[in-house]
Structures are given as structure tokens and as C-alpha cells.
Amino acid sequence: MAKSVQAFIDNRGHLHTSARSAVIGDIAAALGRVGEEGGLTEGVARLILERRKFIEQAFADLDSLDERRPVLIESSEASTVEVLDLEDHRKQR
């Protein structure tokens, strides 16, 4: 007898057995061909999904930095400028 199954369709219309697989398919499609014959695309898509937390934090940092306007510093003041390490800044949060 036939059975009903849960399946997921990615943005290209391909059927997947898990939501994770469908998202990997969508990310792979967004990346296009990576490596010779596109053989690296799925692996890169998996890494992106696995490291999503870190990637999203990097984009959040970038968005935060893009919102700020650069400050012009006179050359005579340059010696008093403090350079911040983003990694240290992130740890302090």
C-alpha cells in the first residue's frame, strides 16, 4: 500500500527528505558553481549552514559598521587614536 511522506521542496523545485537538505540546496543554488564542475558547491553550502551562527554574527557586525560614518582625524591627532580589535569587542558583549 502507498504511504504518505513528508518532503520539502527547495526554490528550484527539487524534492528533499529534510528541511536541512532543502536549505542546503537553496544555498548551493545561490552560490552557483564552486570549484571545477561545481563539485564543491554542496560542501560549501553545508559549511555555511553549519557555521550559520558565526556567519550571521559577521553580517551583523558588518551591518553595524556600515551604519557608522567614518570619522576624519587630523594627522596631529593620529597618535592618540585607539584601534579596537573586533574579536575583543565581541567577547566583551
Rosetta constraint file for C-alpha pairs under 8 A:
AtomPair CA 6 CA 17 HARMONIC 6.97 0.50
AtomPair CA 7 CA 15 HARMONIC 6.58 0.50
AtomPair CA 7 CA 16 HARMONIC 5.70 0.50
AtomPair CA 7 CA 17 HARMONIC 4.86 0.50
AtomPair CA 7 CA 18 HARMONIC 6.45 0.50
AtomPair CA 7 CA 19 HARMONIC 7.86 0.50
AtomPair CA 8 CA 15 HARMONIC 5.71 0.50
AtomPair CA 8 CA 16 HARMONIC 5.00 0.50
AtomPair CA 8 CA 17 HARMONIC 6.13 0.50
AtomPair CA 8 CA 18 HARMONIC 6.16 0.50
AtomPair CA 8 CA 19 HARMONIC 5.82 0.50
AtomPair CA 8 CA 22 HARMONIC 6.22 0.50
AtomPair CA 9 CA 13 HARMONIC 5.47 0.50
AtomPair CA 9 CA 14 HARMONIC 5.38 0.50
AtomPair CA 9 CA 15 HARMONIC 4.59 0.50
AtomPair CA 9 CA 16 HARMONIC 5.97 0.50
AtomPair CA 9 CA 22 HARMONIC 6.20 0.50
AtomPair CA 10 CA 14 HARMONIC 5.50 0.50
AtomPair CA 10 CA 15 HARMONIC 6.73 0.50
AtomPair CA 10 CA 16 HARMONIC 7.47 0.50
AtomPair CA 10 CA 22 HARMONIC 4.87 0.50
AtomPair CA 10 CA 23 HARMONIC 6.75 0.50
AtomPair CA 10 CA 25 HARMONIC 6.37 0.50
AtomPair CA 10 CA 26 HARMONIC 5.91 0.50
AtomPair CA 11 CA 26 HARMONIC 6.09 0.50
AtomPair CA 12 CA 26 HARMONIC 7.55 0.50
AtomPair CA 12 CA 29 HARMONIC 7.99 0.50
AtomPair CA 14 CA 22 HARMONIC 7.90 0.50
AtomPair CA 15 CA 22 HARMONIC 7.52 0.50
AtomPair CA 16 CA 21 HARMONIC 6.05 0.50
AtomPair CA 16 CA 22 HARMONIC 5.59 0.50
AtomPair CA 17 CA 21 HARMONIC 7.09 0.50
AtomPair CA 17 CA 22 HARMONIC 7.96 0.50
AtomPair CA 18 CA 22 HARMONIC 6.48 0.50
AtomPair CA 19 CA 23 HARMONIC 6.22 0.50
AtomPair CA 20 CA 24 HARMONIC 6.18 0.50
AtomPair CA 21 CA 25 HARMONIC 6.19 0.50
AtomPair CA 22 CA 26 HARMONIC 6.30 0.50
AtomPair CA 23 CA 27 HARMONIC 6.17 0.50
AtomPair CA 24 CA 28 HARMONIC 5.99 0.50
AtomPair CA 24 CA 42 HARMONIC 7.00 0.50
AtomPair CA 24 CA 45 HARMONIC 5.50 0.50
AtomPair CA 24 CA 46 HARMONIC 6.00 0.50
AtomPair CA 24 CA 49 HARMONIC 7.05 0.50
AtomPair CA 25 CA 29 HARMONIC 6.12 0.50
AtomPair CA 25 CA 42 HARMONIC 7.37 0.50
AtomPair CA 25 CA 45 HARMONIC 7.65 0.50
AtomPair CA 26 CA 30 HARMONIC 6.22 0.50
AtomPair CA 27 CA 31 HARMONIC 6.20 0.50
AtomPair CA 27 CA 45 HARMONIC 5.46 0.50
AtomPair CA 28 CA 32 HARMONIC 6.28 0.50
AtomPair CA 28 CA 41 HARMONIC 5.51 0.50
AtomPair CA 28 CA 42 HARMONIC 5.59 0.50
AtomPair CA 28 CA 44 HARMONIC 7.56 0.50
AtomPair CA 28 CA 45 HARMONIC 5.21 0.50
AtomPair CA 31 CA 41 HARMONIC 6.92 0.50
AtomPair CA 31 CA 45 HARMONIC 7.74 0.50
AtomPair CA 32 CA 38 HARMONIC 7.59 0.50
AtomPair CA 32 CA 41 HARMONIC 7.07 0.50
AtomPair CA 33 CA 37 HARMONIC 7.04 0.50
AtomPair CA 33 CA 38 HARMONIC 4.23 0.50
AtomPair CA 33 CA 39 HARMONIC 7.66 0.50
AtomPair CA 33 CA 40 HARMONIC 7.73 0.50
AtomPair CA 33 CA 41 HARMONIC 5.99 0.50
AtomPair CA 34 CA 38 HARMONIC 4.79 0.50
AtomPair CA 34 CA 39 HARMONIC 6.70 0.50
AtomPair CA 34 CA 40 HARMONIC 5.29 0.50
AtomPair CA 34 CA 41 HARMONIC 4.88 0.50
AtomPair CA 35 CA 39 HARMONIC 5.96 0.50
AtomPair CA 35 CA 40 HARMONIC 5.43 0.50
AtomPair CA 35 CA 41 HARMONIC 7.25 0.50
AtomPair CA 36 CA 40 HARMONIC 7.75 0.50
AtomPair CA 40 CA 44 HARMONIC 6.11 0.50
AtomPair CA 41 CA 45 HARMONIC 6.11 0.50
AtomPair CA 42 CA 46 HARMONIC 6.17 0.50
AtomPair CA 43 CA 47 HARMONIC 6.29 0.50
AtomPair CA 44 CA 48 HARMONIC 6.21 0.50
AtomPair CA 45 CA 49 HARMONIC 6.33 0.50
AtomPair CA 46 CA 50 HARMONIC 6.08 0.50
AtomPair CA 47 CA 51 HARMONIC 5.93 0.50
AtomPair CA 48 CA 52 HARMONIC 5.67 0.50
AtomPair CA 48 CA 55 HARMONIC 7.38 0.50
AtomPair CA 51 CA 55 HARMONIC 6.26 0.50
AtomPair CA 52 CA 56 HARMONIC 5.87 0.50
AtomPair CA 53 CA 57 HARMONIC 6.22 0.50
AtomPair CA 54 CA 58 HARMONIC 6.25 0.50
AtomPair CA 55 CA 59 HARMONIC 6.34 0.50
AtomPair CA 56 CA 60 HARMONIC 6.11 0.50
AtomPair CA 57 CA 61 HARMONIC 6.08 0.50
AtomPair CA 58 CA 62 HARMONIC 6.18 0.50
AtomPair CA 59 CA 63 HARMONIC 6.05 0.50
AtomPair CA 60 CA 64 HARMONIC 6.10 0.50
AtomPair CA 61 CA 65 HARMONIC 6.17 0.50
AtomPair CA 62 CA 66 HARMONIC 6.03 0.50
AtomPair CA 63 CA 67 HARMONIC 6.36 0.50
AtomPair CA 64 CA 68 HARMONIC 6.98 0.50
AtomPair CA 73 CA 77 HARMONIC 6.35 0.50
AtomPair CA 73 CA 78 HARMONIC 6.48 0.50
AtomPair CA 74 CA 78 HARMONIC 6.52 0.50
AtomPair CA 77 CA 81 HARMONIC 6.98 0.50
AtomPair CA 84 CA 88 HARMONIC 7.70 0.50
AtomPair CA 84 CA 89 HARMONIC 7.30 0.50
AtomPair CA 85 CA 89 HARMONIC 6.32 0.50
AtomPair CA 86 CA 90 HARMONIC 6.05 0.50
AtomPair CA 87 CA 91 HARMONIC 6.34 0.50
AtomPair CA 88 CA 92 HARMONIC 6.42 0.50
AtomPair CA 89 CA 93 HARMONIC 6.86 0.50
